[in-house]
Amino acid sequence: MTEFTPLMSLLGGTLIGLSAVLLMAFNGRIAGMTGILTGLLPPVSSDWPWRAAFIAGAIVAPMLILAASSQAISFESPVPAPWIAISGLIAGVGVYFGSGCTSGHGVCGMARLSPRSLAATVIFMATATITVFVVRHVLGGF
């Protein structure tokens, strides 16, 4: 089972929300990670500097927090690598057909009361719940 960390979760959620609000306030852009990353792939969009800074911050910030604390993160997974790759592919297909990722719909879209984001969030949360139930209780879990 996963360790429950309410204070760290609250802090992380607050920082994600703050970054989404600041990006919308200063750039008028949605903080959907997939959309931000897509703008860095060829053909590179003209607004690549803020996109690169956002992605760099998402990578460097956790490294700084780990360096400042004495915590270590285990990168081991009980799930076999092929299942992880297949899961990533399925998520990518969902992002494509859902016109956005969980951060774009779940954080930014819900905050803007977007009906499309509400529908997408309900669907991906229901799918995640069903997937966890099936993997843990029907297939025997990992």
N, C-alpha and C positions, 0 to 999 in steps of 0.2 A: 504494500500500500504506500501511497504517497504521504509524505509528512505535511501536516496542515500548518501553514505559516500565515496567519491572518494579518499581522502587521506588515510583513514584507509584501504581501499581496496588495494590501491597501496602498502602500507606498508606490509599488510598481504601477498599479492602476491609476493612481493620481498623476504620476509622471507621464504615462501614456496619454491620459486625457489632457494634461497641460500641453504636451507637445502637439496634439491634434488641434487644440484651440489656438495656440500660437502660430502654427502653420496656416490655419485658415485666416487668422487676423492679419498676418503680415504678408502672406502670399496669395490668399484666396484659393488655396488648394486643399484637397482632401488628403488626409494622412493614411491612405491605403498603401501598404507596403508593396503590393504587386504593381500598382500603377506607378509608384515612385521608381521602383527598380526597372520597370519596362522602359521608362524614359532614359535610362542609362545604356540600354542596349541599342546596337545599330538599327536604324539610323538614330543617332543620339539627338535628343531634343535640345532646343536652344536654351532651355532653362536647367541644364544639367548641373550647374554649381550647387544649387540648393538641394537637388536630389542626391548628389554625391555626399554632401555634408550630412544629410539626414541619415543615409545608409551608414556612413562612417560613424556617426553618433550611436546608431543602433548596435554597431559592432564594438566600438571602443568603450562605451559607457559601462557595460557589464564587466569588461576587463579591468577598468579602473576600480569598480566596486570590489571586485575580487582581490585586486592588489592592495586595496586599503583595508580589507578585512582579513581575518584568519581562516575564512571558510574555503573549502575546496569543493569543486563540483565534479561529481562522477559522470563520465561520459559513456558509461557502460549501459547497454540496453539488453533486456531479456528477449527482445523481439529480433528475429533473424533479419539480416540486412536486406534480403530480397523482399520481405514484407514491408520494410520501411520504404524501399524504392517504389513498390507498387502503390503504397499509400500516398507517396508524394505525387505520383502520376495521377491518381484519382483526385487528389486535392487540386492539382493543376487544371484538370478538366472542369472541375466544379467552379474554380475561379474564372475560367474562360466563359463558361455558359451562364454563370451567375453575375457576370459583368462586375466583378470585384471580389475582394478577399474578405476574410473575417474582420480585419482591422478597418477596412474601408466601410463595409456595411455595418458591422457590429459596434464600432466606436463612433465613427463620424456620421454614418447614415442614420443610426438610431437617434443620435443627438439632434439631427436636423428633422426628425420625425418623418423621414422618407418612407412612403408605403412600400416601395421596392426593397429597401433595406430591411424593413420590418419583416417582410415575407422571407427574404434571404436568411436573416438571422434565425427566424423560427425554424426554417428548413435545416440549416446547418447544425443548430443545437439539437434538434430532434434526431438528425442523422448521427451525430456524435453519441447521443444517449443510447440509441439502438445499437450502434457499433460496439460500444463498451459492453453493453449487456450481452450481446451475442458472443463476443470474443471471450469474456470472462466466465459466462454462465452456460453457454451452449457449447462452445469449442474447448472449454477447459482453461482458457487464459494463458497468458505468457508470464 
